[in-house]
Amino acid sequence: MSLVNMKEMLQDASKRKYAVGMFDVSDLEMIRAVAEEAESLRSPVILAALCPDVEGSRLDYWFALAQLAAKRSSAPVCIHLDHAATLDQVGRAADIGFTSVMLDASASPFGENIRRTREVVEAVRARNISVEAELGHVGSGWVGSGADGASDPDMLTEPEKVAEFVEKTGVDALAVSIGTAHGVYIKAPQLDIDRLDRITEASDIPLVLHGGSGTPEDQLSSAIAHGVCKVNIFSELIAAWNQAMLEELSKLPHMAAWPSRLRPAPDAAMREVIRKKIRFFGSAGKC
Ligand SMILES: [Zn+2]
């Protein structure tokens, strides 16, 4: 069993100046791909669930698969709930055995974000579960939505609020808004590395970058060099899989195809993204 909590994992990353990849995974093949590729590269990794993927009885299936993947791996694996919106969602994840949760109250006012985050920390601390929170707000950059959260200065993390937030909440990791966005970028982001430096000066809390997919490599490596030690990836993973599956489906004379015959190419495309990210983050060979 190599299931660990995120706090221990990020302490090493922070000390040795690399980032751990957190991959949002929705099903068996995604879970297997992330756990197996990380193990083959001797890398710690975070398997994360997005809330729609663990609604209702899905939670039992998803967790059983993630737990099995962690048990089979000789590399450290953290099982994390990404972007929980409520204490109830956190409680379900904690009860079944997640080792880490993120409470996202980043759209709430500062005081409310502190209060709700603190409530989660108090609820799970005794069970050795790590808590990530978000200060500032990482928006979305979906193609065609017109949304461009990355460019809204009001949504960026204010460095002068970081120490107070960390002290009052007791969180183990902090997601910061320094110019990335979730989804697919409409235009290339411009990360505010000066702001990141002021955040790292304010606190030694491990920092998390959401919206890692599509962020230019030079900016990503700069963010890691300046204190980010967890990078979240979803869109690049699923886009590679969907594109390859579209190509497989387009070759068929009819739709009565066996999934096991269709999946090898999409799964290989997804695994290639995972390997590339793990190597780029510098976590390969660290365990
Ligand atoms: Zn996110």
Residues whose N, C-alpha, C, O or C-beta is under 5 A from the ligand:
A	BS01	ZN	H210 G211
